[in-house]
Amino acid sequence: MSVFVEIAIGIVFGFLFTLCSLRLLAVLQQEHYAGGAFLKWYFRLRNVERKKASVLSLAFALLSALFCVCFSFLEGAVPELTLALALLPYVGLTAAYVVCERRYALKVPAVRTARYMRLAVLYAVVMMALCVGLVFGLAALAGLIVWADESLARHMLQCFVVAVPPAVFPMVAPLVLAFVNLVIKAYEIPHTNRFVRRAKAALAASPCIKVGITGSFGKTSVKHFAAVLLAKKYRVFATPASYNTPVGIAKAVNERGLDCDIFLAEMGARRTGDIAALCDMVSPSVGVVTGVTCQHLQTFGTPEAIVREKSVLAARVKTCVLGRSAADMPTEHALAMGRDFDAEQVELSPEGTRFLLRLPEGELPVCVPVLGRHAAEDIAMAAMLCAALGMTLPEIAAGIADIAPVPHRLQRIDADGLTVLDDAYNCNVEGARCAVEVLKLAPGKKAVVTPGIVELGQLEQEENGALGASFAGLDLVVLVGETLVLDVRAGYLAAGGDEKNVRVVPTLAAAQRVLAEELPAGACVLFLNDLPDCYR
């Protein structure tokens, strides 16, 4: 083979293998470009993506070897035609693989940000370079095969040496991607730091009041409710969706600016030091700690570490609103639920929630179209924040009248004769308990669809067992995937649940088919915690 042919073959190999691993790029993005977490996901027991890569590699190897044998007789006519034909299985199988992957789209598709595109391009270039190098080496090795007596056998072996070994690349692609991700961080980290510093400078220069909102649950809901209430008196800017990392907050600030009176910043934390970094960036003067549970115990290690991390915000601000499970945090300027304010006399229904809002200024009867005991407490925390920022009770009441459900947070949807409780974003023990409580109030048949709750560390088995126990009495329990469903199922059966009511399915699509076949009109189904692909 000529050098140009070898380069062309290597580039084609690299391009094909890159196409086969685009899903890996999306999952790495879901893992916030943390290479260690990505590899842990990929090499965990029973990962479907790893199994698919192994089958694809095996198919590449077997078919290319078969083509080498079948077409080796062409050696005398066209010297390089056999090799070209032996490479056809790579093209055909890649095309089939990509088409099949499109049928099973990722739950969280890749967001083609500038960082994602830089990583994708560099990964493709590195993959092509590795494949070109491998083809050069294999071609040189093939040229050493002179011991075969017949030219036909020698030609077949030479073709086999060049065409078959690259089949291993689908299995090593995750390692290549993790390496490229590590290398490109030499650029990405300083670039990200400049991006964050620009937002930090804008925040420091702005005269607006900065509010930090953290906790193990309810951050987005409290932020949403507070923004609705505060808008009755102030110009408010709240970080969108679940933008709760330095990069997310920086993106919101840099793109929109800070032309507002009050800036609400949701603050997430998965490891010790995350809240301190966000406080350094935002410099909040007012804070909200919604509550503390065992969520993210897997990364924090101990419950005490979670409490300490959430307490950082309470210690940094002048005034802090504390939820019920955070009420005993040591801080001098705390407004604690149960002591300074509360949501009392809570009445739940599948249509909405009624409660008595108690604030320092007085009491207010509330009726809102949001569901769950936790929604009443979230609204109470948002109202207390508004009172601390200078709003009167009538102004707060006017804001509460505008409150609407937060998407995917126990949101009621009426569709196709069913009542759907969409709690797909839920991923904490407290919220799950409240969601099941609302489901059990619904008339007619009741069903739940869930993959379980993740990131609970050593408590995953216990808490998912307790979640399963709470399903006792439901008419249908659909468990999705293989992450934690065995623990949920065991808890359900131990609590007296009927095994005939349990269905274990591999995907959400399969769960929806079960619901369509088994639930009558008028039934109510709770979708609890739709896990992204990095947990599958």
N, C-alpha and C positions, 0 to 999 in steps of 0.2 A: 504493500500500500504506500501511496505517496504521503508526504507530511500533511498536505492539504486535506486529503481524504480522512486521515486520522483525526485532524482537528475538527473537521465537519462532523464526524461520527461522535466525538466527545461532546460537542456542543448540543447535538440532537439528544444524546443521553441526558445531559444536564437539564435541558429544557423539559423533557418528558418527566423526569423525576421531580422537578420543581412543581409541575402541574399536579402530580400525584400527592403532593404534601401541602397544598394550599390550606387545607383544613387545620394543619398543625400551626400554621401562622396565625390563624384566627384564635385558636385555643391559647397560644402564647400571649396574644393580646388580651384575652380574658384574664390571664394570670398576671396582668399588669407588667408584662415583659420580665417576669422573675424566672430566670432560667432554671433554678433549682426546683421551684414549684412545678414548672412545666415538665421537667424530667420525672419528678415524683409521680405526677399524673400519668405520664405515658407508660412508665414501667410498673405501675401498680398492678396487682393481680386482676386478671380478667378484663383488661382494657380492650375494648372492641377495636380501637384504632390500631393497636399493635398487632392484633390478630389479623386484621385486614392487610396490613403491610407484609406480614409473613406469608399470607396466601398469595399476594401479588408477586412477591419475590419468587416464590416457588413456581408460579405460573410463567413468569418471565423466563426462568432458567429452563424449565421443561420444554416449553414451546420453542425457544431459540435453539436448544440442543436438538430437538426433533427436526427443525428446519435445516440445521447443519447436515444431519444425516441424509435427509430426503433429497437435498439439492446439491450434495457434494459432487455429483456426476457432471455438473456444469463447469467444472474447473478447466477442462480443456478448451471450452468455447469462449468463456468470458471469465478471466481470473478472479475478479472481485464481485461477480454477480452472486455467488453463493453467500458471501458475507452480507450483502445488501438484503437478500431474501431472509437471512437469519435474523436480521434486525427488525423485520416487519412485525413480529409478535409484540415488540415493545411499543410500537406505534398503535397497533390495534387494541392491545390490552389497556394502554393509557387512555385512549379515547373512550373505551367502554367503561373504565373505572371512573373517569370524570363525569360521564353522563349519568352513571348510577349514583354518584355522590350528589348530583344536583337534585335527585329525587328525594334525598334525605338531607334536607338543608339544615344547617346549624340553627339552633334555637336563638343564638346570639350571633348574627353574621358579622364578619369582619367589617370594621369601620376603616375606610381607606384614608386614614390620616397621613400627614406627611411622614411621621415616624414609621408607620406601617409600610408605606411605599418604599422608604429608604431601606428598611430591613428586607423587604421582599426582593428588591433589585439586587442588593448585595448578596443575599442568599442564593439567588439564581446565578449570579456571576461566580460565586465560590463553588456552587454545585457543578457548573459547566467546567470550571478550571480543574476540579478534582477528576471529573470524568475524562477530560482531555488527557490529563496526566496518566490516568489508569489505562486509557486506550493506547497511548504511546508505549507504556510498559508492557502491556499484553501483546502488542504487535511485535515488539522486540523479542518477547519470549516465544511467540509463535514462529518467528524466523529461525529460532534455534532447533526447531523440530525437523531433524534430518534423518532420524534413526528409523522412520517408517519405511518399509521396503517399497511399497507401492505409492506412486504419486497421489492416487485418489485418497488413500488412507491419510497420507501426510496433509493433504489439503483439507480434509474433513477435520482433522485434529487442530490445525491452525485456525480454522474458522471457529471451532468450538472454544478454543482458548480466548479469542477476542470477544465472542458474542455472549458467552454465558456468565462469566464472573461479574459484570456490571449489575446483574439481577439482584445483588445484595443491597444495592443503594436504598430501596424503599425502607429497609430495616434500619439503616444507619442514618437516614435523613434527620430524625429528631436530634441526634448527637451533633450533626453538622449545623442544624438550625440553632441549637443552644450555643454552640461555639461562635457562630456568626453574631448572635444576639449579644454575647459577652464582648466580642471585639468592637461592635458598633457602639457600645456604651461609652467608649472613650470619647465619642462625639456627642452622644445623646445626653449624657449626664451634664456636661457643661452647658449644652444648648438648653436643656430643661431648666437648669439653675438660673440662666439668664432670663428665661421666660418668667420664672417664679419671682425673681428679684424685681422685674419690671412691675408686676402686679403688687408686690409688697410695697414698692415705692409709691404707687398710686394710692394704695390703702393708707399709707402713712400721711400722704399729703391731703387726703380727703377729710373734711370736717364732719362727715356723717358718723352716726353712732354705729359701732360695729358690734354685732351680736353673734356669739358662737353657740351652736346647738350640737350637743353630742349625747351619747348614751348607747346602750346595747340594743335598743329598739325604739321605734317611733320618731326617729330624727326627721325623716322626710315629711311625715304627716304633721308634726308640730310646726315645722318650718312653713309648710303650705298653709295651715290654719292661721298662723301668726301673720303671714303676708296678707291674707284676706282681711283680717281684723285691722291690722295697722294701716291698710290702704284707705280706711275711712278718715284718717287724719294726716297721714304722712305719705311722702313719696318713698316707696319701698322697693328695694332690689334684693331678691332672694336667689341664691345659687340655683340653677335649674336642675330638674330631675334629681339624681343622686350624686351630683358633683360634690364630693366630700374629701378629696385629696388635694395636696398642694397644686398639682397640675390642673385638676378640675376647677378649683377656685380661681387659679390664675387665668385659665381660659375664659371663664365667665367675666372676670374683671377686665382683662385686656381687650376682649371683643366688645363689651357693652359700655365700659366706663362706669363711673361712680357718681352720676348725677342723681343723687337720692339723699333722703334724710336719714334713712336707716338701711343698713346692709346686713342681711341675714346669711350667715355662712354655716352650712352643715359641715360637721367635722367627724369624719370616720376614723377608726383606729383598729388596726389588726395586730400591731406590735408596740411594745414599750417605746415611748419617744414620739409617737405619731402626733398626739395631741399637743405636746410641747412645740413641735415643729409648726403645726398649724397656728397655734397661738402667737408664735414669733412672727409669722407671716401676717396674720389678720389684726393682731393687737386688739382683741375684743375688750370692751368695758363692761358688757353685760353677757351673761351666759345662761344656758339651760342644759341641765343634765336630766334626760328623760327617765333614766332608770338603769339598773345594772343587773344583768343576768350572766349565765355561763356562755353566752355567744362569743365566738372567737377564742374559746378556751384552748383550742388546738394550737393557736399561735402565741397566746399569752402564757400558757403553761399552768397558771394557778388562778383561782378566783380572786385572790388578794391582788394579783398583778392587774387584773381588769379594773378593780375598784380604784387602785392607785392611779391608773392611767386616766380614768374618767374624772378623778378628783383634781387633776392638773388644771382643767378649765375652771373649776369652782375656785381654786386658789388664785388664779390669774386675774379674775374679774372683780369689779367693785360690787356688783349685784348678781346673784345667781338664783335661778328658779330650779328647784329640785323636785323630781318626780317621787312617787311613793317609795320605790325601792332604792332611792338615792337620798332619802330625807335625812339620814344620819351622817352625811358627809361633813367632816369638820371644816366649816367655813364661817367667817364672821358675818357675812352679809347675805345670808341664805333666806329664801322664801320657800318654805317646805310644804309640799302637799300633805294634807292631813292636819297641819298646824296653822299655816297662814292662809291657805286656800284649799278647795277640794271640789270634787264632783260627787255629790251625794244623791241618795234616793234614785239610783240609776235603774231605769226600766228599758229592757231590751226587746226588740222585735226584729223580724226580717225586713221591715220597711224603714226603720230608723231607730233613734235612741233619744230617750228623754232623761233629763237629770236636773238637779238643782245645783247651779254654779255658785259656790261661795267664794267671795273675794273680800279683801279688807274693807272695801267701800260698801259692800252689801251683798245681797243674794239675788240671783236671777234664774227664773225657770227657763230651761233650754229644751228645744225640740229640733233635732237636726236629721237630715237624710243620710247620715253616715252610720255604720254598723259597728257594734261591739263595745264592750266595757272599756277597752283600751282607747277607743275613739273619744269617749267622754273625758277620760283623763288627759288625752292629748289636747283636746280643746281647752280644758281647764288650765293646763300649763301655758298654752298660747295666750289665753286671756290674762293670766297672771303676769306674763311677760309684758303684754300691752299695758296693763295697769302700772307696772313698774316704769314704763316708758312715758307715762303721763296721760294715758287715755282714761276717760271717765266711764262709768258703768253704762250710761245710755249709748256712748260711742261704741263700746264693746258689744252691746246688744245689737246695734245696727250692723256691725260686722258679722256677728254670728248668723244673722239672717241670710247672709250671702254664702255661707259655707256649703260646699258640694263635696261629693266623694273624691278621694284621691285615687287615680287609676291604679289598679292592681293591688290595692290595699283594702281587702274585703269590700270590693265594689260590687254592688248588685246589678246584674244584667238579666233582662228577660228576653229569652231567645228560643225559638222553636218549641214553644210550649213548656220550657223548663225555666226554673229560676236558678241562675248561675251566681255563685258567690266567688268572685275573682280575687283570690288572695295569693296570686302567683308570686308576688314579690316577697311574701312573708318568709322569713328564715330564722325566726327566733321562737323560743319555747313559750314565752308569755303571749305573743301574738297568736300562735297556733291554738293555745288554750282558749283564748277569747273567740277565735273564729269558729271552733267546734261548738262552743256554747251558743253562738247565734244559729248555727246550722240546726241544732237540735230543737230550736224554737219553730222551725219552719213546718207548715202543714204538709201532708202527703209523704211520699217516699223520700228518703234522705240518703245521699251518697257523698263520698269524699274521694278525691283523687290526689295522691301525694307520693313523692319519692322519699319522704322523711326529712329530717333536719340535719344539716351538716355543720362542721367546724365546732363541734362540742368536745373535741379531745376525748379524754378518758370517760366522759359522761355520755358519749353518743349512744352506747347500748342502753343505758339506763333511761335517758330522756326519750329516745325513740320508742322504747318499750312503754313508757308512760303515755306517749302520744297515741300508740296503738290501743292502750287501755281506754283512752277517752273516746275511741270510736265504738265501743260496745253499745249496742242498741241501734246502730245505723243499719239501713237496709242493704247497702252495698259499699264495700271498701275496695278501691282499686289502687294497687301499689305499683308504682312505675319504676322500672330500671332494676338495678342490682346493688345500688349503693348501700342502703340501710333498710331495705324493705323486710328482711328477715327479722330484724329486731322489732319493727312495727307490727308485723304479723304475729310474732310471739306474744307481744304485749296485749294485742287484741284478743287472742285466743285465751290467754291466761285470765283476762278480765271477764270471761264468759261469752265472748263473741262467737258467732256461728261460722264455722269454717266454710259453709256453703255460700256465704256472702262475700268471700274474699276472692279477688282476682289479682294475679300478679302478671303484669304485661311489660314488654321491653321498652315501649315508647309511648309518648303522649298521644300520638295518632292512634295507636292500638287501644289506649284507654278510652278515647273518644268513640271508637267503634263499639266498645263494650257498653258505654252509656247509651248509645243510639239503639242498641239491641235490647237492653234490659230495663231501661228506665221508662216509665209511662209518663204521659203528659201530666203536668202539675207537680212533678218531682222537683226537688231542690238538690243541687250538687255543688260542693265546695271544692275548688281547685286550690290546693294548699302547697305553696312553695314549688314553683316550676324551676328546677335546677338548671343553670347554664351548662354548656357542653363540657367545661373543665371539671365537672363533678361526675360526668357520665362514665 
